[in-house]
Amino acid sequence: MTEGSVARRYARAFFEIAVEEKQVDEFAAELHRLQTAVEAAGNEVQSVLGNPTFTLAERRSVLERILPDLKLHHTTRNFARLLLEKGRFGHLANIHTAYQEMADEAANRVRVEVIASGEMSTPMRDAVARALAASTGKHVVLNTRVDPSLLGGIVARVGSRVYDASLQTRLDNIQRALLENAQA
């Protein structure tokens, strides 16, 4: 069984529980906090939690030191313990990603990475979100970042689709059109 299918199977089970408990987005946030805390704890903690050469008692001890500070719902804490006991804690990042995809699909939501040449104003962010919502038919959650190497404009990634409205691409298109006309 591939790592992805293991992650999806565990994510699906946790998602179904979250739906029953009407806690889908809350549990997504908790999985994110758990993953972030484990990553912040460093490589040693990650290797202990995901490594079956350590005893289950040793791995439990490490996990139980992390959990109290996160203030997780008992269902999420129990899910983390289950992952540890089944030797699947090393899949946490993939489980979180698969779970978030399921939560987004259920909420008719899409996450979009927008790269801009500079900080985007709130009206610009809103306009981009509205345009992408109209294009996708879904509620858009923007994740923006600045890339100073862009001359201007934006590049938006919606899943595997890229909307490139950067100045560089526009200039490249103009140059290509001029060269095609010159050769014709």
Backbone torsions as a table, in degrees:
resi	resn	phi	psi	omega
1	MET	NA	132.0	-177.3
2	THR	-75.4	159.6	179.7
3	GLU	-58.3	-40.5	-179.8
4	GLY	-63.5	-40.7	-179.1
5	SER	-71.5	-34.1	175.0
6	VAL	-62.9	-47.0	-179.5
7	ALA	-61.3	-44.5	-179.5
8	ARG	-64.4	-39.2	-179.5
9	ARG	-63.2	-46.8	178.7
10	TYR	-68.1	-39.9	178.1
11	ALA	-62.4	-42.8	179.5
12	ARG	-61.0	-44.9	-179.9
13	ALA	-62.3	-45.2	179.8
14	PHE	-66.8	-38.6	178.9
15	PHE	-62.2	-43.4	180.0
16	GLU	-62.1	-38.9	175.9
17	ILE	-65.1	-42.9	-179.9
18	ALA	-61.5	-39.3	178.1
19	VAL	-63.5	-45.9	178.7
20	GLU	-58.7	-40.2	-177.9
21	GLU	-87.9	0.8	-178.4
22	LYS	53.8	46.8	-177.5
23	GLN	-131.9	30.6	-172.3
24	VAL	-57.7	-55.0	-177.0
25	ASP	-71.7	-33.4	177.8
26	GLU	-64.0	-43.5	179.4
27	PHE	-68.9	-32.2	175.6
28	ALA	-62.0	-44.0	178.9
29	ALA	-64.5	-37.7	179.4
30	GLU	-68.7	-40.7	175.8
31	LEU	-60.9	-39.5	178.0
32	HIS	-63.1	-44.7	178.4
33	ARG	-62.3	-41.1	179.1
34	LEU	-63.4	-48.6	-179.9
35	GLN	-61.0	-44.6	-179.9
36	THR	-62.5	-41.9	179.9
37	ALA	-65.0	-41.6	179.4
38	VAL	-65.7	-42.8	178.6
39	GLU	-64.8	-39.9	-179.3
40	ALA	-68.5	-26.5	-179.5
41	ALA	-70.9	-17.6	174.6
42	GLY	104.8	171.3	-176.5
43	ASN	-63.9	-34.0	-179.4
44	GLU	-62.6	-46.6	180.0
45	VAL	-63.6	-44.9	179.4
46	GLN	-60.0	-42.3	-178.1
47	SER	-69.7	-33.1	177.5
48	VAL	-68.1	-48.3	-176.3
49	LEU	-62.9	-33.9	-176.8
50	GLY	-99.3	5.3	-172.7
51	ASN	-111.4	113.4	-178.5
52	PRO	-70.7	-5.8	176.7
53	THR	-73.4	-20.9	172.3
54	PHE	-82.2	147.3	179.9
55	THR	-67.2	158.1	178.0
56	LEU	-60.4	-37.1	178.8
57	ALA	-63.1	-40.9	178.8
58	GLU	-65.7	-43.5	179.7
59	ARG	-66.3	-41.3	177.2
60	ARG	-59.9	-42.5	-178.8
61	SER	-59.5	-42.6	179.3
62	VAL	-65.8	-46.1	-179.4
63	LEU	-62.3	-42.9	-177.3
64	GLU	-66.9	-20.5	174.4
65	ARG	-77.0	-25.4	-178.4
66	ILE	-86.1	-40.6	-170.1
67	LEU	-59.5	-43.6	-174.4
68	PRO	-58.0	-38.3	-178.0
69	ASP	-69.1	-19.5	-175.0
70	LEU	-84.8	-16.3	179.2
71	LYS	50.9	55.5	-178.7
72	LEU	-88.3	151.6	171.9
73	HIS	-59.1	147.9	-177.6
74	HIS	-58.3	-30.5	178.8
75	THR	-66.2	-41.5	179.3
76	THR	-68.8	-41.1	176.8
77	ARG	-60.0	-44.8	179.7
78	ASN	-65.6	-34.5	176.9
79	PHE	-64.8	-43.2	178.0
80	ALA	-61.0	-42.2	178.3
81	ARG	-64.1	-39.6	178.5
82	LEU	-62.7	-44.6	178.0
83	LEU	-57.8	-41.6	-179.9
84	LEU	-64.8	-47.6	-176.9
85	GLU	-66.9	-31.6	179.7
86	LYS	-88.8	3.3	179.2
87	GLY	71.6	27.5	-177.1
88	ARG	-113.0	9.0	-176.7
89	PHE	-63.8	-28.5	177.7
90	GLY	-65.0	-13.0	179.3
91	HIS	-94.2	4.9	-172.7
92	LEU	-52.9	-45.9	-178.0
93	ALA	-61.2	-43.4	179.1
94	ASN	-69.9	-35.1	176.6
95	ILE	-64.5	-44.3	178.9
96	HIS	-60.7	-44.6	179.5
97	THR	-61.9	-46.8	-179.5
98	ALA	-63.9	-41.2	178.5
99	TYR	-62.2	-45.5	-178.5
100	GLN	-62.1	-38.0	177.4
101	GLU	-62.7	-41.4	178.5
102	MET	-65.7	-42.7	179.3
103	ALA	-63.7	-41.6	179.3
104	ASP	-64.9	-43.6	179.6
105	GLU	-62.2	-43.4	-179.9
106	ALA	-64.3	-31.4	-178.9
107	ALA	-93.7	6.4	-176.6
108	ASN	52.8	50.4	-174.3
109	ARG	-123.7	146.7	176.1
110	VAL	-131.8	139.4	177.8
111	ARG	-97.5	131.5	-175.0
112	VAL	-125.1	129.5	173.2
113	GLU	-93.8	122.6	178.9
114	VAL	-115.8	123.8	178.4
115	ILE	-108.5	126.4	-178.1
116	ALA	-125.2	161.4	-179.6
117	SER	-74.9	-19.9	178.8
118	GLY	-153.4	178.4	178.8
119	GLU	-59.8	136.3	179.4
120	MET	-91.5	135.7	176.0
121	SER	-72.0	161.3	178.2
122	THR	-58.9	-45.3	177.4
123	PRO	-60.8	-36.5	178.3
124	MET	-67.4	-44.1	177.6
125	ARG	-58.7	-44.9	-179.7
126	ASP	-62.9	-41.4	179.7
127	ALA	-65.0	-42.6	178.3
128	VAL	-64.2	-43.3	179.5
129	ALA	-62.6	-43.2	179.0
130	ARG	-62.7	-44.4	-179.5
131	ALA	-63.5	-42.5	179.9
132	LEU	-71.4	-33.7	176.1
133	ALA	-64.5	-41.3	177.6
134	ALA	-64.9	-37.7	-178.7
135	SER	-72.0	-39.4	-175.1
136	THR	-94.6	-21.3	-175.4
137	GLY	74.7	17.9	-177.8
138	LYS	-129.4	160.2	172.2
139	HIS	-69.2	133.3	-174.4
140	VAL	-105.2	132.0	172.2
141	VAL	-111.4	114.1	-177.2
142	LEU	-88.7	137.3	169.3
143	ASN	-120.9	109.5	-175.5
144	THR	-105.2	150.2	172.2
145	ARG	-147.9	156.6	-177.9
146	VAL	-100.2	134.3	173.8
147	ASP	-127.0	100.0	-176.9
148	PRO	-61.6	-15.1	179.5
149	SER	-74.1	-16.7	173.9
150	LEU	-71.5	134.0	179.3
151	LEU	-71.5	-30.5	-178.5
152	GLY	173.8	169.7	179.1
153	GLY	81.9	-164.9	-178.3
154	ILE	-139.7	160.6	170.8
155	VAL	-128.5	127.2	-179.5
156	ALA	-117.1	134.7	177.3
157	ARG	-114.9	119.0	177.3
158	VAL	-117.0	98.5	-173.9
159	GLY	62.6	-124.0	179.8
160	SER	-93.1	-3.6	-179.1
161	ARG	-90.0	137.0	-179.8
162	VAL	-119.2	127.8	172.9
163	TYR	-105.7	111.7	-175.1
164	ASP	-108.5	103.5	177.3
165	ALA	-114.9	37.1	-179.6
166	SER	-84.4	154.2	178.6
167	LEU	-61.7	-38.8	-179.6
168	GLN	-60.3	-43.4	179.4
169	THR	-65.6	-40.5	177.2
170	ARG	-61.7	-43.0	177.8
171	LEU	-64.0	-41.7	177.8
172	ASP	-61.2	-41.1	179.6
173	ASN	-65.3	-40.3	177.6
174	ILE	-63.7	-45.1	179.5
175	GLN	-61.5	-43.6	-179.9
176	ARG	-62.6	-43.0	179.6
177	ALA	-64.3	-40.9	178.7
178	LEU	-64.0	-42.4	-179.7
179	LEU	-66.7	-38.9	179.3
180	GLU	-65.9	-40.1	179.1
181	ASN	-68.0	-36.8	179.3
182	ALA	-66.8	-32.4	-178.9
183	GLN	-83.2	-17.6	-177.5
184	ALA	-79.0	NA	NA
